[in-house]
Structures are given as structure tokens and as C-alpha cells.
């Protein structure tokens, strides 16, 4: 997105449900240096955007569910909102928007393609402030896109992020000139060897993380099974101990009534 401002602006407008004409300037505050050496930190795709020199937007893509998105997104939102410099008035604080693009379902019990949360009165639903907003786009719930989501082409953006072949990108590119620009930029970047190696390293990282998660799940299942078997054995041991005590008591009673003892 930082290589093509037109594409970035279109994505931001879609996520904010705005017409392209409503945004004049989109500026990335923390550009990623493509092709540099890969470290674990590089796998966090966190992009800070300043919209028309007014609203602070934090975009983050997360492919692996680390179980902390709710808390993490709130921390990011609060950091973006706390933007006043010395001497500035509280009224001048910029609106802050935190948008997560997740490749998993945040709330399995209530899946949703695109959800937006705000501070509001729990009884009257009155919005407390229009300067705080948190949204989540779930890439694996495209079929749940609403008519409004489709109007702003969020379903196409989700398919673009989920695309794994050039054929898929080309098919999406036919839908809109912006997607053509996005696909063209992706092709250009893929031809850079350093960037390609970086992407391959990231993919390998996700594979290793996925393998660890699978292995942890397997070990957890084995532990649960062994714990269950141990409980079962403990129960059987208790029954055997009770039976032994009963037989010992019966033996003592039999011995005390044996005529040969007289």
C-alpha cells in the first residue's frame, strides 16, 4: 500500500465507508523498508496512517490468532488517540481509528465480516464520542458481507488479501481499476528478489509457528488423555483399596470366630 498511494487511499475509504472524493491525502507515518533483513518484528504488519492531516488510523493485519487481539487493539487505539503535544488543547485531539484485518474469526460464537465498535451509553446507545472507533475485517467471513460492505467493495478487498495465485489477482483486477493498480504493484514487488525472499521467509515463519501450534495442540490432547486415564486408574485403585480393606476386615472377623482358637 505504501508503494501505491492511490491503492492505499481506496482501501482506507472502503474501510471507513467513505467516497474516494471525501479523502484528499493519506500519508503513512511508519513506512516498511521492503527487502531488509527479516526479524520476528517484521511479521507484525502495523501501518500508521494520517488522513487529511486530521485523523490517525492504525491498520494492522494479523494472520495468526495469538489470543490477545481485543486487548492489543485497545492499546493501539489509546496510543493513537493520546496524540496531543505540549501546549495543545484537549479539543484539538485527533480522531483515532484502529482497524484490524484478521485472517481468523475473532468471535466464533458471533462471526461477522466487518464490525465496528464505539464508546456509547449502554442504556440509550448515545455515542459518547465520535473520535474513537475500532473496526475488524475478518477475511474468512466474506460470505457474511452486508449490502453496505459490498457497496464499498470490502468483499473485493478481502478476496484480494486472500488471493494466493496470479490468476485470482487478475480476475479481481477486472472488477475495478483500483484492483488493477493493486495487482500491478504486487507483480512489480514480487519481481524484486530481496522482497520475494522476505516474503518467503515470512511464509516459512508462519509455517513454523503453525507447526508449533499443531504440536502444542497434540501434546495438550495427549496430556488430557493421560490425565483422564490417571483419574480412571485412581478411581479403580480406590475401589481396589476399599475391597482390600473389606476383605481384611472379613478375615479378622473370621479369625476371631474360629473354633480352633479356643
Phi and psi restraints in degrees (value plus and minus 20) as a CYANA .aco file:
   2 UNK   PHI     -93.9   -53.9
   2 UNK   PSI     -38.5     1.5
   3 UNK   PHI    -102.4   -62.4
   3 UNK   PSI     -33.7     6.3
   4 UNK   PHI    -162.9  -122.9
   4 UNK   PSI      77.3   117.3
   5 UNK   PHI     -83.2   -43.2
   5 UNK   PSI     -51.5   -11.5
   6 UNK   PHI     -83.0   -43.0
   6 UNK   PSI     -62.5   -22.5
   7 UNK   PHI     -86.4   -46.4
   7 UNK   PSI     -64.3   -24.3
   8 UNK   PHI     -80.3   -40.3
   8 UNK   PSI     -65.5   -25.5
   9 UNK   PHI     -81.7   -41.7
   9 UNK   PSI     -60.1   -20.1
  10 UNK   PHI     -85.5   -45.5
  10 UNK   PSI     -61.6   -21.6
  11 UNK   PHI     -83.2   -43.2
  11 UNK   PSI     -66.6   -26.6
  12 UNK   PHI     -80.8   -40.8
  12 UNK   PSI     -62.2   -22.2
  13 UNK   PHI     -83.1   -43.1
  13 UNK   PSI     -60.6   -20.6
  14 UNK   PHI     -83.7   -43.7
  14 UNK   PSI     -63.9   -23.9
  15 UNK   PHI     -87.3   -47.3
  15 UNK   PSI     -53.6   -13.6
  16 UNK   PHI    -110.9   -70.9
  16 UNK   PSI     -20.5    19.5
  17 UNK   PHI      37.6    77.6
  17 UNK   PSI      31.5    71.5
  18 UNK   PHI    -140.9  -100.9
  18 UNK   PSI     132.2   172.2
  19 UNK   PHI     -93.6   -53.6
  19 UNK   PSI     130.2   170.2
  20 UNK   PHI     -76.4   -36.4
  20 UNK   PSI     -51.7   -11.7
  21 UNK   PHI     -92.2   -52.2
  21 UNK   PSI     -34.3     5.7
  22 UNK   PHI     -99.6   -59.6
  22 UNK   PSI     -34.8     5.2
  23 UNK   PHI    -138.6   -98.6
  23 UNK   PSI     108.0   148.0
  24 UNK   PHI    -124.0   -84.0
  24 UNK   PSI     -50.0   -10.0
  25 UNK   PHI    -165.4  -125.4
  25 UNK   PSI     111.8   151.8
  26 UNK   PHI    -148.7  -108.7
  26 UNK   PSI     103.1   143.1
  27 UNK   PHI    -149.0  -109.0
  27 UNK   PSI     107.5   147.5
  28 UNK   PHI    -101.9   -61.9
  28 UNK   PSI     107.1   147.1
  29 UNK   PHI    -109.8   -69.8
  29 UNK   PSI     -41.5    -1.5
  30 UNK   PHI    -151.3  -111.3
  30 UNK   PSI      47.6    87.6
  31 UNK   PHI     -78.7   -38.7
  31 UNK   PSI     123.9   163.9
  32 UNK   PHI    -106.2   -66.2
  32 UNK   PSI     113.1   153.1
  33 UNK   PHI    -106.1   -66.1
  33 UNK   PSI      76.0   116.0
  34 UNK   PHI     -85.3   -45.3
  34 UNK   PSI     118.4   158.4
  35 UNK   PHI      68.7   108.7
  35 UNK   PSI     -21.0    19.0
  36 UNK   PHI     -99.3   -59.3
  36 UNK   PSI     155.7   195.7
  37 UNK   PHI     -81.4   -41.4
  37 UNK   PSI     125.7   165.7
  38 UNK   PHI    -113.5   -73.5
  38 UNK   PSI     111.9   151.9
  39 UNK   PHI    -152.5  -112.5
  39 UNK   PSI     152.1   192.1
  40 UNK   PHI     -80.2   -40.2
  40 UNK   PSI     -52.3   -12.3
  41 UNK   PHI     -83.1   -43.1
  41 UNK   PSI     -50.5   -10.5
  42 UNK   PHI     -86.0   -46.0
  42 UNK   PSI     -35.3     4.7
  43 UNK   PHI    -102.0   -62.0
  43 UNK   PSI     -28.3    11.7
  44 UNK   PHI    -111.4   -71.4
  44 UNK   PSI      85.7   125.7
  45 UNK   PHI    -107.5   -67.5
  45 UNK   PSI      65.7   105.7
  46 UNK   PHI    -134.5   -94.5
  46 UNK   PSI      93.6   133.6
  47 UNK   PHI    -138.6   -98.6
  47 UNK   PSI     101.6   141.6
  48 UNK   PHI    -115.8   -75.8
  48 UNK   PSI     104.8   144.8
  49 UNK   PHI    -141.6  -101.6
  49 UNK   PSI     118.3   158.3
  50 UNK   PHI    -127.9   -87.9
  50 UNK   PSI     101.3   141.3
  51 UNK   PHI    -120.8   -80.8
  51 UNK   PSI      95.8   135.8
  52 UNK   PHI      30.3    70.3
  52 UNK   PSI      14.7    54.7
  53 UNK   PHI      35.4    75.4
  53 UNK   PSI      10.3    50.3
  54 UNK   PHI    -152.5  -112.5
  54 UNK   PSI     -81.2   -41.2
  55 UNK   PHI    -119.4   -79.4
  55 UNK   PSI     118.0   158.0
  56 UNK   PHI    -116.5   -76.5
  56 UNK   PSI     101.7   141.7
  57 UNK   PHI    -139.5   -99.5
  57 UNK   PSI     111.3   151.3
  58 UNK   PHI    -132.8   -92.8
  58 UNK   PSI      95.9   135.9
  59 UNK   PHI    -124.6   -84.6
  59 UNK   PSI     111.5   151.5
  60 UNK   PHI    -161.0  -121.0
  60 UNK   PSI     114.5   154.5
  61 UNK   PHI    -126.4   -86.4
  61 UNK   PSI     111.6   151.6
  62 UNK   PHI    -150.6  -110.6
  62 UNK   PSI     100.0   140.0
  63 UNK   PHI    -111.7   -71.7
  63 UNK   PSI     -45.0    -5.0
  64 UNK   PHI    -136.4   -96.4
  64 UNK   PSI     110.6   150.6
  65 UNK   PHI     -95.4   -55.4
  65 UNK   PSI      85.7   125.7
  66 UNK   PHI    -112.0   -72.0
  66 UNK   PSI     -18.8    21.2
  67 UNK   PHI      57.0    97.0
  67 UNK   PSI      -7.7    32.3
  68 UNK   PHI    -151.7  -111.7
  68 UNK   PSI      -2.8    37.2
  69 UNK   PHI     -82.6   -42.6
  69 UNK   PSI     -60.6   -20.6
  70 UNK   PHI     -79.2   -39.2
  70 UNK   PSI     -69.7   -29.7
  71 UNK   PHI     -89.1   -49.1
  71 UNK   PSI     -61.0   -21.0
  72 UNK   PHI     -84.1   -44.1
  72 UNK   PSI     -63.9   -23.9
  73 UNK   PHI     -84.8   -44.8
  73 UNK   PSI     -55.9   -15.9
  74 UNK   PHI     -86.9   -46.9
  74 UNK   PSI     -59.2   -19.2
  75 UNK   PHI     -82.4   -42.4
  75 UNK   PSI     -64.7   -24.7
  76 UNK   PHI     -82.5   -42.5
  76 UNK   PSI     -61.2   -21.2
  77 UNK   PHI     -83.9   -43.9
  77 UNK   PSI     -63.7   -23.7
  78 UNK   PHI     -85.6   -45.6
  78 UNK   PSI     -58.5   -18.5
  79 UNK   PHI     -82.5   -42.5
  79 UNK   PSI     -63.0   -23.0
  80 UNK   PHI     -85.6   -45.6
  80 UNK   PSI     -56.4   -16.4
  81 UNK   PHI     -92.3   -52.3
  81 UNK   PSI     -54.4   -14.4
  82 UNK   PHI    -100.5   -60.5
  82 UNK   PSI      51.6    91.6
  83 UNK   PHI    -135.0   -95.0
  83 UNK   PSI     -14.9    25.1
  84 UNK   PHI     -91.3   -51.3
  84 UNK   PSI     119.1   159.1
  85 UNK   PHI    -116.3   -76.3
  85 UNK   PSI     147.2   187.2
  86 UNK   PHI     -77.2   -37.2
  86 UNK   PSI     110.8   150.8
  87 UNK   PHI      71.7   111.7
  87 UNK   PSI     -31.6     8.4
  88 UNK   PHI    -101.5   -61.5
  88 UNK   PSI     132.0   172.0
  89 UNK   PHI    -105.5   -65.5
  89 UNK   PSI     128.1   168.1
  90 UNK   PHI     -77.9   -37.9
  90 UNK   PSI     -51.9   -11.9
  91 UNK   PHI     -85.2   -45.2
  91 UNK   PSI     -37.5     2.5
  92 UNK   PHI    -109.8   -69.8
  92 UNK   PSI     -18.7    21.3
  93 UNK   PHI     -81.7   -41.7
  93 UNK   PSI     116.8   156.8
  94 UNK   PHI     -99.2   -59.2
  94 UNK   PSI     127.5   167.5
  95 UNK   PHI     -80.1   -40.1
  95 UNK   PSI     124.6   164.6
  96 UNK   PHI    -144.1  -104.1
  96 UNK   PSI     114.2   154.2
  97 UNK   PHI    -149.5  -109.5
  97 UNK   PSI     106.9   146.9
  98 UNK   PHI    -130.9   -90.9
  98 UNK   PSI     100.9   140.9
  99 UNK   PHI    -143.2  -103.2
  99 UNK   PSI     101.8   141.8
 100 UNK   PHI    -125.2   -85.2
 100 UNK   PSI     110.6   150.6
 101 UNK   PHI    -128.2   -88.2
 101 UNK   PSI      84.2   124.2
 102 UNK   PHI    -129.9   -89.9
 102 UNK   PSI     119.0   159.0
 103 UNK   PHI    -118.4   -78.4
 103 UNK   PSI      18.2    58.2
 104 UNK   PHI    -179.7  -139.7
 104 UNK   PSI     151.0   191.0
 105 UNK   PHI    -112.9   -72.9
 105 UNK   PSI     101.9   141.9
 106 UNK   PHI     -89.6   -49.6
 106 UNK   PSI     -66.1   -26.1
 107 UNK   PHI    -140.6  -100.6
 107 UNK   PSI      71.0   111.0
 108 UNK   PHI     -75.1   -35.1
 108 UNK   PSI     -50.2   -10.2
 109 UNK   PHI     -96.3   -56.3
 109 UNK   PSI     -35.3     4.7
 110 UNK   PHI    -165.3  -125.3
 110 UNK   PSI      48.7    88.7
 111 UNK   PHI     -83.7   -43.7
 111 UNK   PSI     125.2   165.2
 112 UNK   PHI    -173.5  -133.5
 112 UNK   PSI     120.0   160.0
 113 UNK   PHI     -90.6   -50.6
 113 UNK   PSI     -71.0   -31.0
 114 UNK   PHI    -159.3  -119.3
 114 UNK   PSI      98.4   138.4
 115 UNK   PHI    -143.6  -103.6
 115 UNK   PSI     123.8   163.8
 116 UNK   PHI    -147.5  -107.5
 116 UNK   PSI     116.1   156.1
 117 UNK   PHI    -143.2  -103.2
 117 UNK   PSI     122.8   162.8
 118 UNK   PHI    -158.3  -118.3
 118 UNK   PSI     144.2   184.2
 119 UNK   PHI     -97.7   -57.7
 119 UNK   PSI     106.9   146.9
 120 UNK   PHI    -172.3  -132.3
 120 UNK   PSI     144.2   184.2
 121 UNK   PHI     -90.9   -50.9
 121 UNK   PSI     105.0   145.0
 122 UNK   PHI     -89.8   -49.8
 122 UNK   PSI     -39.1     0.9
 123 UNK   PHI    -113.9   -73.9
 123 UNK   PSI     -67.9   -27.9
 124 UNK   PHI    -118.2   -78.2
 124 UNK   PSI     -31.6     8.4
 125 UNK   PHI      45.5    85.5
 125 UNK   PSI      -2.8    37.2
 126 UNK   PHI     -90.6   -50.6
 126 UNK   PSI     112.2   152.2
 127 UNK   PHI     -89.5   -49.5
 127 UNK   PSI     106.8   146.8
 128 UNK   PHI     -91.6   -51.6
 128 UNK   PSI     -59.9   -19.9
 129 UNK   PHI    -176.1  -136.1
 129 UNK   PSI     122.4   162.4
 130 UNK   PHI    -114.3   -74.3
 130 UNK   PSI      -8.6    31.4
 131 UNK   PHI    -118.4   -78.4
 131 UNK   PSI     -19.0    21.0
 132 UNK   PHI    -146.7  -106.7
 132 UNK   PSI     110.4   150.4
 133 UNK   PHI    -171.4  -131.4
 133 UNK   PSI     119.7   159.7
 134 UNK   PHI    -152.5  -112.5
 134 UNK   PSI     103.4   143.4
 135 UNK   PHI    -145.3  -105.3
 135 UNK   PSI     133.6   173.6
 136 UNK   PHI    -155.5  -115.5
 136 UNK   PSI     105.1   145.1
 137 UNK   PHI    -128.5   -88.5
 137 UNK   PSI      98.2   138.2
 138 UNK   PHI    -122.0   -82.0
 138 UNK   PSI      92.4   132.4
 139 UNK   PHI     -88.9   -48.9
 139 UNK   PSI     -40.1    -0.1
 140 UNK   PHI    -115.5   -75.5
 140 UNK   PSI      -7.4    32.6
 141 UNK   PHI    -145.6  -105.6
 141 UNK   PSI      15.5    55.5
 142 UNK   PHI     -79.3   -39.3
 142 UNK   PSI     -53.0   -13.0
 143 UNK   PHI     -86.2   -46.2
 143 UNK   PSI     -34.0     6.0
 144 UNK   PHI    -114.5   -74.5
 144 UNK   PSI     -12.8    27.2
 145 UNK   PHI     -79.8   -39.8
 145 UNK   PSI     115.0   155.0
 146 UNK   PHI    -103.6   -63.6
 146 UNK   PSI     153.6   193.6
 147 UNK   PHI     -81.8   -41.8
 147 UNK   PSI     -58.1   -18.1
 148 UNK   PHI     -85.7   -45.7
 148 UNK   PSI     -60.8   -20.8
 149 UNK   PHI     -78.8   -38.8
 149 UNK   PSI     -62.3   -22.3
 150 UNK   PHI     -89.8   -49.8
 150 UNK   PSI     -54.2   -14.2
 151 UNK   PHI     -79.0   -39.0
 151 UNK   PSI     -59.9   -19.9
 152 UNK   PHI    -114.3   -74.3
 152 UNK   PSI      -7.8    32.2
 153 UNK   PHI      39.8    79.8
 153 UNK   PSI      10.4    50.4
 154 UNK   PHI     -87.0   -47.0
 154 UNK   PSI     -50.8   -10.8
 155 UNK   PHI     -85.8   -45.8
 155 UNK   PSI     -54.8   -14.8
 156 UNK   PHI     -89.4   -49.4
 156 UNK   PSI     -59.5   -19.5
 157 UNK   PHI     -82.3   -42.3
 157 UNK   PSI     -60.9   -20.9
 158 UNK   PHI     -82.5   -42.5
 158 UNK   PSI     -61.8   -21.8
 159 UNK   PHI     -86.6   -46.6
 159 UNK   PSI     -53.0   -13.0
 160 UNK   PHI     -84.4   -44.4
 160 UNK   PSI     -64.6   -24.6
 161 UNK   PHI     -87.2   -47.2
 161 UNK   PSI     -49.6    -9.6
 162 UNK   PHI    -107.6   -67.6
 162 UNK   PSI     -30.9     9.1
 163 UNK   PHI     -81.2   -41.2
 163 UNK   PSI     117.1   157.1
 164 UNK   PHI    -140.6  -100.6
 164 UNK   PSI     -23.9    16.1
 165 UNK   PHI    -152.1  -112.1
 165 UNK   PSI     137.0   177.0
 166 UNK   PHI     -85.7   -45.7
 166 UNK   PSI     -49.5    -9.5
 167 UNK   PHI     -81.8   -41.8
 167 UNK   PSI     -63.4   -23.4
 168 UNK   PHI     -82.4   -42.4
 168 UNK   PSI     -62.5   -22.5
 169 UNK   PHI     -81.8   -41.8
 169 UNK   PSI     -62.5   -22.5
 170 UNK   PHI     -84.2   -44.2
 170 UNK   PSI     -59.1   -19.1
 171 UNK   PHI     -85.3   -45.3
 171 UNK   PSI     -60.3   -20.3
 172 UNK   PHI     -87.4   -47.4
 172 UNK   PSI     -56.1   -16.1
 173 UNK   PHI     -81.3   -41.3
 173 UNK   PSI     -45.5    -5.5
 174 UNK   PHI     -91.9   -51.9
 174 UNK   PSI     -37.7     2.3
 175 UNK   PHI     -98.4   -58.4
 175 UNK   PSI     -49.6    -9.6
 176 UNK   PHI    -182.2  -142.2
 176 UNK   PSI     121.4   161.4
 177 UNK   PHI     -77.0   -37.0
 177 UNK   PSI     -52.0   -12.0
 178 UNK   PHI     -84.5   -44.5
 178 UNK   PSI     -59.6   -19.6
 179 UNK   PHI     -89.0   -49.0
 179 UNK   PSI     -50.0   -10.0
 180 UNK   PHI     -83.1   -43.1
 180 UNK   PSI     -63.8   -23.8
 181 UNK   PHI     -82.7   -42.7
 181 UNK   PSI     -63.5   -23.5
 182 UNK   PHI     -83.3   -43.3
 182 UNK   PSI     -63.9   -23.9
 183 UNK   PHI     -85.0   -45.0
 183 UNK   PSI     -61.4   -21.4
 184 UNK   PHI     -82.7   -42.7
 184 UNK   PSI     -62.8   -22.8
 185 UNK   PHI     -83.1   -43.1
 185 UNK   PSI     -60.8   -20.8
 186 UNK   PHI     -82.6   -42.6
 186 UNK   PSI     -59.3   -19.3
 187 UNK   PHI     -84.5   -44.5
 187 UNK   PSI     -65.3   -25.3
 188 UNK   PHI     -81.0   -41.0
 188 UNK   PSI     -65.0   -25.0
 189 UNK   PHI     -86.1   -46.1
 189 UNK   PSI     -55.5   -15.5
 190 UNK   PHI     -88.1   -48.1
 190 UNK   PSI     -39.0     1.0
 191 UNK   PHI    -104.1   -64.1
 191 UNK   PSI     -28.9    11.1
 192 UNK   PHI    -104.0   -64.0
 192 UNK   PSI      98.6   138.6
 193 UNK   PHI     -80.0   -40.0
 193 UNK   PSI     -62.2   -22.2
 194 UNK   PHI     -83.5   -43.5
 194 UNK   PSI     -62.3   -22.3
 195 UNK   PHI     -87.6   -47.6
 195 UNK   PSI     -59.1   -19.1
 196 UNK   PHI     -82.9   -42.9
 196 UNK   PSI     -62.3   -22.3
 197 UNK   PHI     -83.7   -43.7
 197 UNK   PSI     -57.1   -17.1
 198 UNK   PHI     -85.2   -45.2
 198 UNK   PSI     -63.0   -23.0
 199 UNK   PHI     -84.0   -44.0
 199 UNK   PSI     -60.1   -20.1
 200 UNK   PHI     -85.2   -45.2
 200 UNK   PSI     -59.2   -19.2
 201 UNK   PHI     -84.5   -44.5
 201 UNK   PSI     -59.1   -19.1
 202 UNK   PHI     -84.9   -44.9
 202 UNK   PSI     -62.9   -22.9
 203 UNK   PHI     -82.3   -42.3
 203 UNK   PSI     -60.8   -20.8
 204 UNK   PHI     -84.1   -44.1
 204 UNK   PSI     -58.3   -18.3
 205 UNK   PHI     -80.3   -40.3
 205 UNK   PSI     -66.6   -26.6
 206 UNK   PHI     -83.6   -43.6
 206 UNK   PSI     -56.4   -16.4
 207 UNK   PHI     -82.4   -42.4
 207 UNK   PSI     -64.0   -24.0
 208 UNK   PHI     -86.9   -46.9
 208 UNK   PSI     -59.7   -19.7
 209 UNK   PHI     -85.0   -45.0
 209 UNK   PSI     -61.8   -21.8
 210 UNK   PHI     -82.6   -42.6
 210 UNK   PSI     -59.5   -19.5
 211 UNK   PHI     -84.4   -44.4
 211 UNK   PSI     -61.3   -21.3
 212 UNK   PHI     -83.2   -43.2
 212 UNK   PSI     -62.6   -22.6
 213 UNK   PHI     -82.2   -42.2
 213 UNK   PSI     -62.3   -22.3
 214 UNK   PHI     -83.6   -43.6
 214 UNK   PSI     -62.5   -22.5
 215 UNK   PHI     -85.9   -45.9
 215 UNK   PSI     -60.2   -20.2
 216 UNK   PHI     -83.3   -43.3
 216 UNK   PSI     -60.1   -20.1
 217 UNK   PHI     -83.9   -43.9
 217 UNK   PSI     -62.5   -22.5
 218 UNK   PHI     -82.6   -42.6
 218 UNK   PSI     -65.7   -25.7
 219 UNK   PHI     -84.9   -44.9
 219 UNK   PSI     -57.5   -17.5
 220 UNK   PHI     -83.5   -43.5
 220 UNK   PSI     -60.5   -20.5
 221 UNK   PHI     -84.2   -44.2
 221 UNK   PSI     -61.4   -21.4
 222 UNK   PHI     -83.8   -43.8
 222 UNK   PSI     -60.1   -20.1
 223 UNK   PHI     -84.2   -44.2
 223 UNK   PSI     -63.0   -23.0
 224 UNK   PHI     -82.3   -42.3
 224 UNK   PSI     -61.0   -21.0
 225 UNK   PHI     -85.4   -45.4
 225 UNK   PSI     -65.1   -25.1
 226 UNK   PHI     -84.9   -44.9
 226 UNK   PSI     -57.6   -17.6
 227 UNK   PHI     -84.4   -44.4
 227 UNK   PSI     -61.1   -21.1
 228 UNK   PHI     -84.3   -44.3
 228 UNK   PSI     -63.8   -23.8
 229 UNK   PHI     -83.9   -43.9
 229 UNK   PSI     -57.4   -17.4
 230 UNK   PHI     -85.1   -45.1
 230 UNK   PSI     -61.0   -21.0
 231 UNK   PHI     -83.5   -43.5
 231 UNK   PSI     -59.8   -19.8
 232 UNK   PHI     -84.7   -44.7
 232 UNK   PSI     -63.2   -23.2
 233 UNK   PHI     -84.4   -44.4
 233 UNK   PSI     -58.7   -18.7
 234 UNK   PHI     -83.0   -43.0
 234 UNK   PSI     -60.4   -20.4
 235 UNK   PHI     -84.7   -44.7
 235 UNK   PSI     -63.4   -23.4
 236 UNK   PHI     -85.8   -45.8
 236 UNK   PSI     -57.9   -17.9
 237 UNK   PHI     -83.6   -43.6
 237 UNK   PSI     -59.5   -19.5
 238 UNK   PHI     -82.7   -42.7
 238 UNK   PSI     -60.4   -20.4
 239 UNK   PHI     -84.3   -44.3
 239 UNK   PSI     -62.3   -22.3
 240 UNK   PHI     -84.5   -44.5
 240 UNK   PSI     -60.2   -20.2
 241 UNK   PHI     -83.4   -43.4
 241 UNK   PSI     -61.0   -21.0
 242 UNK   PHI     -84.9   -44.9
 242 UNK   PSI     -59.3   -19.3
 243 UNK   PHI     -86.3   -46.3
 243 UNK   PSI     -60.4   -20.4
 244 UNK   PHI     -82.7   -42.7
 244 UNK   PSI     -62.9   -22.9
 245 UNK   PHI     -82.3   -42.3
 245 UNK   PSI     -60.3   -20.3
 246 UNK   PHI     -83.5   -43.5
 246 UNK   PSI     -64.5   -24.5
 247 UNK   PHI     -86.7   -46.7
 247 UNK   PSI     -58.8   -18.8
 248 UNK   PHI     -83.5   -43.5
 248 UNK   PSI     -61.5   -21.5
 249 UNK   PHI     -84.0   -44.0
 249 UNK   PSI     -60.9   -20.9
 250 UNK   PHI     -84.1   -44.1
 250 UNK   PSI     -57.3   -17.3
 251 UNK   PHI     -85.4   -45.4
 251 UNK   PSI     -62.1   -22.1
 252 UNK   PHI     -84.7   -44.7
 252 UNK   PSI     -61.3   -21.3
 253 UNK   PHI     -86.1   -46.1
 253 UNK   PSI     -58.7   -18.7
 254 UNK   PHI     -86.7   -46.7
 254 UNK   PSI     -60.9   -20.9
 255 UNK   PHI     -85.3   -45.3
 255 UNK   PSI     -57.7   -17.7
 256 UNK   PHI     -91.1   -51.1
 256 UNK   PSI     -40.6    -0.6
 257 UNK   PHI    -124.5   -84.5
 257 UNK   PSI     -11.5    28.5
 258 UNK   PHI     -92.8   -52.8
 258 UNK   PSI     102.0   142.0
 259 UNK   PHI     -79.7   -39.7
 259 UNK   PSI     -46.8    -6.8
 260 UNK   PHI     -87.5   -47.5
 260 UNK   PSI     -32.7     7.3
 261 UNK   PHI     -98.2   -58.2
 261 UNK   PSI     -35.2     4.8
